[in-house]
């Protein structure tokens, strides 16, 4: 995948700490353990510091400082994960796929259990950024992560993308789909080469290539035949950045977003469909009718959500949902009448108070 923190960072962090904490001779162990907190305080990366404090806590369960630090760093990592996730969603909505993928991977760096980021990477950012792995006898998610990424801590990626249990042995000769992490080039046999850690703050942007509209449009047409619509949109929009009047590039952009929107409609993922179809010129094919259908479906979703809030006597949330429904479908008569009734009830309640 394009954009990632160094995959060996977690494993190397653990190895370094184990050498510092466990590798000394017995007489010196106490002194080494006492120096650990001071050493950890110097670590700038909260994720690495958290892993080290967890090891300290494992060796000393009653260590109150370790428990406090773990709680503080966990909160800090979760906050950073949420921040990167929000950026990823914003990039995704603007069809900046490479940047979106990078932010979702950074989200997982700080919180590997972030389900929403995993969902985006698995369901919405599929494409060429994955490799196939032939399962060997005795392979588990943990072992595969070690072979492919050089880091057993990445087993959650192996498990999630292939619906596996962490320590479950996979049937030999099965083929797994694994996401490619840019900082860890995969070897042909599916084993990653180990590299020095790359910090989350120093991931480099892809280098620019010389502009050639003819060649790029050929690539876009080839991708279109292969139904790689995200690639088509990315290439065509790059052409338009240099040549805004290029008609073929406009047509390719329209077709790619149109096809992605239609696919989301079939899956009943109407918010994603709206985001894609909203990028298509209204006069292109049946885009206008498709948008009307999608908006009506979303409006009904908001309307029903408002009904549920109303039943639970949460009038303000009900009103907000019905307002959203009317933005999408101004002719939704039920949403309008129910909202007016809820607003009237809310005013009466305020008068009583």
Secondary structure as UniProt FT lines:
FT   TURN            7..8
FT   HELIX           9..22
FT   HELIX           26..28
FT   HELIX           29..41
FT   HELIX           46..59
FT   TURN            61..62
FT   HELIX           64..93
FT   TURN            94..95
FT   HELIX           97..110
FT   TURN            112..113
FT   HELIX           115..119
FT   HELIX           120..124
FT   STRAND          130..134
FT   TURN            137..138
FT   HELIX           141..149
FT   HELIX           152..154
FT   HELIX           155..162
FT   TURN            166..167
FT   TURN            172..173
FT   STRAND          175..179
FT   TURN            182..183
FT   TURN            188..189
FT   HELIX           200..202
FT   HELIX           213..225
FT   TURN            226..227
FT   HELIX           229..242
FT   TURN            244..245
FT   HELIX           247..266
FT   TURN            267..268
FT   HELIX           270..277
FT   TURN            278..279
FT   TURN            282..283
FT   TURN            285..286
FT   HELIX           287..311
FT   TURN            312..313
FT   HELIX           315..328
FT   TURN            330..331
FT   HELIX           333..352
//
